[in-house]
Amino acid sequence: MNGSGKTFYQAQEFANLAGVTVRTLHHYDRLALLKPARTESGYRMYRERDLERLEQIVALKFIGVPLKRIRSLLDGDAGELRDVLRMQRRLLEGKRLLLDNAIGVIKEAEAGIEAGKRPDSALLKKIIEVIAMQNNTDWMMKYYSDDGKAKVDARRRLWSPELQERVSKEWADLFRDVEAALDEDPAGPRAQALVARWKKLMEAFTGGDPDITQGVKNLYADRANWPGDAQEKMGAYNNPKVWDFMRQAMKSAPAV
C-alpha cells in the first residue's frame, strides 16, 4: 500500500492504515465480509488487496446498506449492487426533499423578518411540522425491508404538512366513530362502512404496495417498543376495544 511494497499486514497495522479499529476488522471477519489470511498460529494477516474490499464495505455501510446485505452485494453480480444503490439514492432523495421543504419554510420566515414582519404562529408551527416529519419517520424505517424503505421515501414526496394534518384528522374522526359503534355487529353495514374508511386511509399511505403494507404491520405489532413521544402521540388510538372490533369487522368483510 502506498508504495511500501509490503505484502502482509498484521491486524493493528492494517487497521491504522485503513482508518478503522481492530474490533471492526474482527467483526467483519466474523460476518465473512473481509476474510484475512491466517498464520499457522492463527493470527490474522491482511493483504494489500484487502484494502479495496474494506473501502467498498465502508462506503456501502456509510450510505446505509446493512452489513448483512453487503457481503452478497460484493460477491454477487453487478446488477444487484446497482439496484441497491438506486434504492439508497431514492432514500437520500426523499430525505433531501424533506430538508428542502424545511429550508424553504425557514427562508420564508427569514424573509418576513427582513421585511419588518414577525412570523406568525402558523408559519412557525409549519417549520416544526416539516422537521418533525423527518424525525418521526426515521425511527420507523427499521420495520421496513430495503425495498420498503425506498418505496416509503418515494411516497414521502407526495406527503406534506397539510396532507399530514388532514389525514391525522381523518384518523381521529374514524377512531371516534369506531368507539361509537362498538356495540354494533362487526359484520353489519355500519361496521363494514368503517372498514372501508380504514382501508382507504391505509391505502393512502401504502399505495397498496405489499412491501410498505408489511412494514406498517411490523411497526404496529411492535407498539410497546416505540419511542416515548411516539407512544404519547398515539395515546388517543390505544383503545384495545377499537382494535379488537376492527379486527373482527375486517374478518367479516366479504372477500374481494
N, C-alpha and C positions, 0 to 999 in steps of 0.2 A: 504494500500500500504506500501511496505517496512516494514511490520510487525507492523504497527501503530495500527491496529485494528479498525481504524476509518471507518465508513460505508459510510458517505456522505461528499462531499467537496463542498464548495462554488466555484463559477467560478474562482475567483482570486487564491484561494488555489490550485485548480486543474491545472490552467494554470502554476503556478510556479512549481508544481510537474512534469508536463508533458513537460515543456520547450517550451511552446507556449504562445501566447498572448491571453488575454480575447477576443479581437476583432476576433481572429481566431476561438475561440470556438463559438462565436456568429454567425460567418459566416457559420461554419459547421452545426450549429443548423438550420439556415435558409434554407440550402440546404438539410436538413434531413439526413445528413451524420452521425451526432452524436447528438442524441436527449437525453438531460438530463431529469431527473425528475424535477418536479416543486413543490414549496411550495404553500400553499394556497394563499400566497401573490404574487405568480408568479416568485419568484426567482429561478434561475437555480441551481440544486443540482446534482453533479456528483458522481457516484458510482465507486468503485474500478474496476469493470468490464469494465467501460468506457475507462480505460487507454489502455487496449489491442486493443479495437476498434480504438482509436486515433492513436496508434502506427502503425496499419495497414494502416490507411489513410495517415499518414505522409510518410510511406515507399513507398506506391504506387505513391504518388504525387512526391516524390523525384526522382523516376526513369522515370517520365514523363507522367504518366497516368493522363488524365484530371479529375478534380474533378467531373464533371458531369457524368463521367463513373464509378467512384469509388463506388458510392452507389450501383449500380446494380451488380457490381462485388462482393462486400462484402455480399450482400443479396441474390445473385443468387447461381447457382451451381458452384462447383469447376472447372468444365470443361471450363467455360467461363473465369475464372480467369487464368487458365493455358494457354489458348490461348493468352490472353492479355500479360501475362508475356513473352511468346515466342516472340510475336511481339516486345516488348520493348527490349528483348535481341538482336534481329536482328538489331534494330535501333542502339543500342550501339555497336554492332559488326561492323556495317557499318562505324560509326564514328571512331572506333578504327583502321579500315583498312586505312582510310584517314590519320589519325595521324601517323600510322606506315609508310605509304608512305612518309610523310613529314619528319619523323625522319630519314628514310633511305637516303633520298636525302641530308639532312643536314650532316649526317655521312660521306657521300661521299665527300662533300665539306671539312669537317674537315680532312679527310684522305689525301686529296690533299694538304692541307696547311701544314700538318705534314711532308709530303714528299718534302716540299720546293716549292710547286707549288701554284700559286694563282688561285682560282676558276674562270673559265671563265664566261662570262656574260650569256651564255646559261644555265649553271648549277644554277646560282643564280636566273635566270628567272624561272627555273623549280621549285625551292623552293617556290617562290611567287605563282606560279600557283597551286601547290599542296595544299598549305594552303588556297588559295583563293577559291578553290573548296569546302572546308569545309564551309567557311564563306558565300559563295554565295548561298549555298543550305539551310542553317539553317533557314533563314528568310522565305524561300518559303514553309516550311513544314506546316505552318498554313492553307494552302489551300487544304491540303490532309486529307482524313479520316484516322482513326487509321490504317486500313488495307492498305491504300495507302502509308502511311509513311513507314511502314515496307517493302513494296514492292519496294519503291524508294530506300531505303537504301540497299536492297538486290541487286538492279541493279547497285548501286554505285561500287560494286566490279568489275564490267565489265568496269568501266569508268576510264580512265587515262588521264593525261595532254595531251599526244599525241593524244588520241582519241578526247578529247575536242577541241584541235586545229584543227583537220581535220574536225570535224562536224561544228565548227564555220565557217570555210572557205566554206563548202558546203552550209550553210545557207546564207552566204554573197553572194555567186555566184547565188543562187536561187533568192534572192531578186533583185539582179541586172537584172537577166533575166526576172523576172516578170515586173519590171519597163519598160523594153524594149518592153514588149508585151501588154502594157495597151490598145493599140488600136485594139487588136485582138478580135475576137469573143470568149467570155468566154466558149462557147460550142465547139469551134473549136479544131482541133488536137493539135495545139501549146499550147493552154491553158490547155488542158487535159494532155499533157505531163508534164506541170508544176505542175498540181495537183498530178500526180503520184509521182513526186520527193518530193513534200511537204509531202505527206502521208508517203513516205518511210523514210524521216528524222524524222517525228513524231514517227513512229513506232520503229525507232532505239532507241528512249528514253523510250517510254512507253511499248515496247514489246507487244503492242496490248492489254494490260491489262486495263479493264474498270475503275478500281479504280485510276490508275495513269493517265489515259486519262482525267477523270473528274477533278482531281486535277490540271492538266495543263490548262483545260478550266477555272477553277476558278481563277487560277493565272493570266491568260491573261485578264480575264474580269475585273480585279482589277488593271490594269497597272497604273492608275492615283495615286495609293497609294503605289507604290513600293518605296523602299529607293532611295535616290538621286543618288548613284553610279550605282545602277541597271538601273535606267532610263537613265542615261548618256550612259551606255554601249549599251542600246537598241535604242539609238538615230538614228542609221542607219536603223532601222527597223520600224520606226514610220510613214512611208508614208501611210496615210489613203487610198490612191488610190490603193496601193498594196493589203491591207487587203480587201477592197471592191471588187476588181477584183477577188481575190482568193475565196471569199465567193460566188460570182456569178458562178465562174468556178466549184466550188465544188457542188453547187446546180444543175449544168448542167451535172455533171458526171453521167454516166449510173449506174443504181443500180446494185450492185454485189449480 
